[in-house]
Amino acid sequence: MKFKKLIAFGLAAVMAVSMLTACGGSKKEEVKDSTAAESTVPTVKEGVLTMATNAYFPPYEYYENDQIVGIDAEIAQAVADKLGLELKIEDMEFDSIITAVQTGKADMGLAGMTVTEERLKTINFTESYATGIQSVIVKADGDIKSIDDLTGKKIGVQLSTTGDIYASEDYGEENVEKYNKGNDAVMALLQGKVDAVIIDNQPALSYVAANEGLEILDTAYAEEEYAACISKDNEELLTAVNAALAQLTEEGTIQEILNKYIVTE
Ligand code: GLN
């Protein structure tokens, strides 16, 4: 069970189809109208779309000076504009995002978050806006050359991410070191405290570019879909954000934002 391919595509397709059948054409009108004056979409704070994220996940969210920028920040801004809402971004540990959304501290979590069956039990996800890959970072001069070599090694992950969930399942909790930030896991690899780090591919590329002596294994560990999470108690917001995302996809805005940030090597 070294290589795990995730739910993702089937699930995303089902979500997309049900969204289309649920919203039809009239929702588009609704989104358009709501940009006019003030929004009628229910949010935690009136007129504001509060997004929970963990801003240490480049290029999806990261600090540039003291501002949070990146793919998710731009998509959220575009969604907020469509809905006639002001965007507010709250930075927190990745582990706290779902709870913040469930308990009404934020309207949506947008954090390069993978749609998983387990998470779907507690939270709704919008239509997926990007695909992700779990990659394995190792020392370039080390003895791990493929995923098969991971057995019996110490693996570093970011707490509560899918990298953590899969690695703990596949290699046992005792072989997995959990860090609050992806960067801390990478520092542990550089210091020889762990032998490999399993983490999303885009931040992995930026960590490898920023630190000498690291490389990413050729084989992906898992393939996934990213989406925004929204409370199960706010179906109206889910419908509105999905309609906004559909429009942004149709207009090419989502692709433009992805192209601006996605690194290929
Ligand atoms: N895609 C991973 C997950 O959802 C990691 C996301 C993140 O660290 N921001 O678990």
Residues whose N, C-alpha, C, O or C-beta is under 5 A from the ligand:
A	BS01	LIG	F57 F94 A111 G112 M113 T114 S160 T161 T162 D200
